[in-house]
Amino acid sequence: MSAPAELAAGETAEAAAGRLYPDCDPYGIEDRLTGAEKAPLRRLRRVLEDEVRPLLAEHW
């Protein structure tokens, strides 16, 4: 995973670490999602990190 993005105003490092997409959500869309809406995104992120990234790393 890449280095964490800059913290939003008033945000703690712990809160930033728990965000789904800390590097690419400048408008804070994630903050508007419910837990149920975030669940599929977390599953997708896990698959991409665990299964897709290693394959891409071999060829990039």
MDAnalysis code that builds the backbone (N, CA, C; Angstrom):
import MDAnalysis as mda
import numpy as np

u = mda.Universe.empty(180, n_residues=60, atom_resindex=np.repeat(np.arange(60), 3), trajectory=True)
u.add_TopologyAttr("name", ["N", "CA", "C"] * 60)
u.add_TopologyAttr("resid", np.arange(1, 61))
u.add_TopologyAttr("resname", ["MET", "SER", "ALA", "PRO", "ALA", "GLU", "LEU", "ALA", "ALA", "GLY", "GLU", "THR", "ALA", "GLU", "ALA", "ALA", "ALA", "GLY", "ARG", "LEU", "TYR", "PRO", "ASP", "CYS", "ASP", "PRO", "TYR", "GLY", "ILE", "GLU", "ASP", "ARG", "LEU", "THR", "GLY", "ALA", "GLU", "LYS", "ALA", "PRO", "LEU", "ARG", "ARG", "LEU", "ARG", "ARG", "VAL", "LEU", "GLU", "ASP", "GLU", "VAL", "ARG", "PRO", "LEU", "LEU", "ALA", "GLU", "HIS", "TRP"])
u.atoms.positions = np.array([
    [0.841, -1.163, 0.000],
    [0.000, 0.000, 0.000],
    [0.890, 1.231, 0.000],
    [0.434, 2.301, -0.577],
    [1.238, 3.511, -0.668],
    [1.239, 4.272, 0.650],
    [2.097, 5.277, 0.722],
    [2.177, 6.103, 1.920],
    [0.871, 6.861, 2.108],
    [0.491, 7.131, 3.357],
    [-0.777, 7.830, 3.588],
    [-0.779, 9.235, 3.016],
    [-1.946, 9.662, 2.610],
    [-2.108, 11.022, 2.093],
    [-2.040, 12.005, 3.254],
    [-1.992, 13.270, 2.918],
    [-2.016, 14.300, 3.958],
    [-3.331, 14.202, 4.713],
    [-3.272, 14.541, 5.985],
    [-4.471, 14.477, 6.815],
    [-5.411, 15.622, 6.476],
    [-6.695, 15.325, 6.511],
    [-7.697, 16.365, 6.342],
    [-7.718, 17.219, 7.604],
    [-8.272, 18.390, 7.518],
    [-8.327, 19.292, 8.667],
    [-8.977, 18.601, 9.853],
    [-8.286, 18.565, 10.974],
    [-8.823, 17.975, 12.194],
    [-8.804, 16.457, 12.225],
    [-8.219, 15.817, 11.236],
    [-8.217, 14.362, 11.169],
    [-6.982, 13.799, 11.858],
    [-7.167, 12.709, 12.579],
    [-6.033, 12.055, 13.227],
    [-5.437, 11.020, 12.273],
    [-4.202, 10.630, 12.520],
    [-3.553, 9.611, 11.695],
    [-4.317, 8.293, 11.782],
    [-4.860, 7.989, 12.965],
    [-5.618, 6.750, 13.134],
    [-6.867, 6.756, 12.265],
    [-7.539, 7.883, 12.195],
    [-8.742, 7.985, 11.366],
    [-8.386, 7.848, 9.891],
    [-7.300, 8.469, 9.469],
    [-6.882, 8.392, 8.073],
    [-6.519, 6.960, 7.701],
    [-5.907, 6.226, 8.615],
    [-5.511, 4.847, 8.343],
    [-6.723, 3.957, 8.114],
    [-7.871, 4.299, 8.679],
    [-9.067, 3.495, 8.526],
    [-9.880, 3.819, 7.290],
    [-9.495, 4.861, 6.562],
    [-10.242, 5.243, 5.373],
    [-9.979, 4.268, 4.240],
    [-10.972, 4.042, 3.397],
    [-10.827, 3.118, 2.276],
    [-9.817, 3.621, 1.251],
    [-9.924, 4.864, 0.883],
    [-9.084, 5.423, -0.176],
    [-8.473, 6.746, 0.273],
    [-7.514, 6.701, 1.193],
    [-6.977, 7.949, 1.734],
    [-6.257, 8.805, 0.699],
    [-5.764, 8.187, -0.379],
    [-4.990, 8.936, -1.368],
    [-5.817, 9.510, -2.503],
    [-7.074, 9.086, -2.617],
    [-7.825, 9.510, -3.809],
    [-9.278, 9.863, -3.513],
    [-9.528, 10.496, -2.400],
    [-10.900, 10.919, -2.076],
    [-10.885, 12.376, -1.605],
    [-10.461, 13.296, -2.485],
    [-10.323, 14.690, -2.056],
    [-11.654, 15.351, -1.687],
    [-12.765, 14.803, -2.151],
    [-14.065, 15.405, -1.850],
    [-14.765, 14.750, -0.665],
    [-14.127, 13.761, -0.052],
    [-14.685, 13.126, 1.134],
    [-15.944, 12.320, 0.865],
    [-16.040, 11.708, -0.305],
    [-17.220, 10.911, -0.651],
    [-17.399, 9.763, 0.334],
    [-16.300, 9.158, 0.739],
    [-16.384, 8.030, 1.672],
    [-17.136, 8.408, 2.948],
    [-16.972, 9.633, 3.395],
    [-17.632, 10.087, 4.619],
    [-19.152, 10.108, 4.480],
    [-19.634, 10.143, 3.256],
    [-21.079, 10.203, 3.007],
    [-21.710, 8.822, 2.879],
    [-20.887, 7.784, 2.822],
    [-21.399, 6.424, 2.665],
    [-21.755, 5.815, 4.013],
    [-22.762, 4.961, 3.995],
    [-23.120, 4.219, 5.209],
    [-22.190, 3.018, 5.333],
    [-22.201, 2.378, 6.484],
    [-21.400, 1.174, 6.681],
    [-21.747, 0.096, 5.671],
    [-23.047, -0.037, 5.377],
    [-23.489, -1.031, 4.394],
    [-22.969, -0.705, 2.995],
    [-22.860, 0.565, 2.671],
    [-22.343, 0.972, 1.361],
    [-20.833, 0.799, 1.281],
    [-20.158, 0.911, 2.407],
    [-18.699, 0.747, 2.429],
    [-18.274, -0.721, 2.374],
    [-19.131, -1.641, 2.842],
    [-18.767, -3.057, 2.920],
    [-18.318, -3.643, 1.581],
    [-19.066, -3.464, 0.471],
    [-18.594, -4.016, -0.802],
    [-17.289, -3.366, -1.271],
    [-17.118, -2.092, -0.968],
    [-15.876, -1.421, -1.347],
    [-14.692, -1.991, -0.583],
    [-14.891, -2.326, 0.687],
    [-13.822, -2.946, 1.484],
    [-13.463, -4.322, 0.918],
    [-14.487, -5.096, 0.538],
    [-14.223, -6.420, -0.041],
    [-13.461, -6.286, -1.355],
    [-13.897, -5.356, -2.207],
    [-13.218, -5.132, -3.478],
    [-11.776, -4.703, -3.242],
    [-11.570, -3.783, -2.326],
    [-10.224, -3.299, -2.025],
    [-9.330, -4.453, -1.564],
    [-9.893, -5.341, -0.722],
    [-9.123, -6.481, -0.218],
    [-8.713, -7.404, -1.368],
    [-9.634, -7.685, -2.296],
    [-9.316, -8.536, -3.446],
    [-8.248, -7.878, -4.310],
    [-8.411, -6.594, -4.564],
    [-7.424, -5.893, -5.390],
    [-6.043, -5.909, -4.746],
    [-5.982, -5.675, -3.444],
    [-4.696, -5.656, -2.745],
    [-4.077, -7.044, -2.657],
    [-4.895, -8.049, -2.334],
    [-4.371, -9.383, -2.071],
    [-4.137, -10.220, -3.315],
    [-4.966, -10.045, -4.337],
    [-4.887, -10.918, -5.501],
    [-4.417, -10.224, -6.773],
    [-4.858, -9.009, -6.994],
    [-4.537, -8.331, -8.251],
    [-3.184, -7.628, -8.186],
    [-2.921, -6.909, -7.111],
    [-1.671, -6.164, -7.009],
    [-0.440, -7.058, -7.199],
    [-0.386, -8.245, -6.554],
    [0.794, -9.095, -6.766],
    [0.977, -9.509, -8.227],
    [-0.124, -9.765, -8.922],
    [-0.020, -10.118, -10.340],
    [0.500, -8.948, -11.166],
    [-0.016, -7.771, -10.886],
    [0.441, -6.589, -11.615],
    [1.898, -6.275, -11.312],
    [2.298, -6.476, -10.073],
    [3.676, -6.175, -9.677],
    [4.675, -7.022, -10.467],
    [4.283, -8.241, -10.830],
    [5.161, -9.109, -11.606],
    [5.401, -8.569, -13.010],
    [4.454, -7.820, -13.524],
    [4.519, -7.376, -14.925],
    [4.708, -5.880, -15.108],
    [4.734, -5.146, -14.032],
    [4.823, -3.691, -14.150],
    [6.253, -3.235, -14.104],
])
